[in-house]
């Protein structure tokens, strides 16, 4: 029996390697690390607040903050299978971004003063701890409205904003008035200046970052007119957004349209950085 060779044959070694690779496939094909539920103490009132983090494969230099819709919380964009949420997660993963999904005073957030203060705190602390270069903001419905509100209030903190099916005029908007009044500190009849302050349509000059918008002509939850007007004004002042309007669309955004406005805001920012001459 000394003629038999017990050393692994080439075929055997290839077979073994394939088994190992197949065993690794689930980890490689998954969505990456599990979301982390992060608690923090809000500086504005001392309460415990939360946001979800999804880490990229490599240390991030950019972050995407995603704002949920009315009646939801931080887990909507972090885990929901709807197109807008999947598109945002996939975009952040493909771009190697830190994905951040805050409660911002869920479930009736509407970017009132406390929600605004929480988001300022989250962004400031993450930038300091992670050395982030850029922060991009997106959201759907109430989150789309809130993303535009925050971008207009804090343009120095945001490098691009993508709003899906959101309103830009809270003085005009008639939906969810009880929730908005609770968030803003009163009804629009009593504190109209607060509603105007949080309406991006009144402050187009503050939207100095790339803006992406999606709207639906048959959206009866958040009608598209104010977002379309804002898009028109931004064009007139030399800051054309990517505005995708679907005349037959309702209160939702397709995966492809969501990806398009997300890609737009980053590509535009990349182009601006490349066009700036390097310092001597």
Steps between C-alpha positions, in 0.01 A plus 500: 500500500800725485390604152203691637545877546306633800593865433192710413447511130453825312130422456462434872669827588278693258192331647607592853559860399154519347343371820681769698392774259138384505510513876607863481230605254223588748722750678620653173153524350326641807439862578802528727511559874184492709347840575604644836235669714673800660368695800611850593394773741343793316676823588183707457291329770700215658280221366628173355473495122611244242630446150602196296848464351598266218876483456660465155764238422785750539534806727269766350584851396140596410162439663143471376233604750154363417181644650191281539140583418203589722399222738832318469827514689875448452452142380305592187797598286729258682291187435186559291480333159321785321683646200602830657656328801679227304635756256646712780662200673639362175631840397680549832647150482615538140657838578665374819304748714406487864120459503317691773126475566383717793170503684506882499216490753300223337233434415362845428833669436444759225837666580376715784748675732588189705535278194722766345716524813537120512615483139748784548640311800522166315679652201738704716594206719543257211719747312720546806523129580536369145675783319226499235569706189144543375146440625211440261134507599199318358147407601156404381162668560530666843869410473528670162334811641727490804814448292428820304411686819826401668708575191353851482557557872853355508655518152848503654441148635363331186683426174199375304130429554264253332131541585241247390132601497545785746345841550695826493224724636362421845285813508317362198504128590182373668590143594580363847429834667474361854841333472664805343354729765633272774843502338513874426346617829160612375270528195591714201226750590689582821865470396511555122862618514609160631326328208656742253843452659472125436372531143786460250305674224546835676877461524630372163818708531598289802494178298860539392554124465387270216129419529311198367119482504241237409129576476183329383219675314237289679651533845211600728696446824768760426395685183793580269433866420729659759795275411452576131494872572821472701665310215401777258643772727824311549538481123441873466767587756757278332484196726301252293394191697426157362120502516331175396125549469277207409158636391334165572701437816356491849651535844804283438827499308635214294835343576656637181374855558624496858842380391507767228455794737739349755767453234435852369568676829830315547616533139432873510699532820783291356507732199517811716792359698687407185445847351651682799870577432739350749669743734869570440 
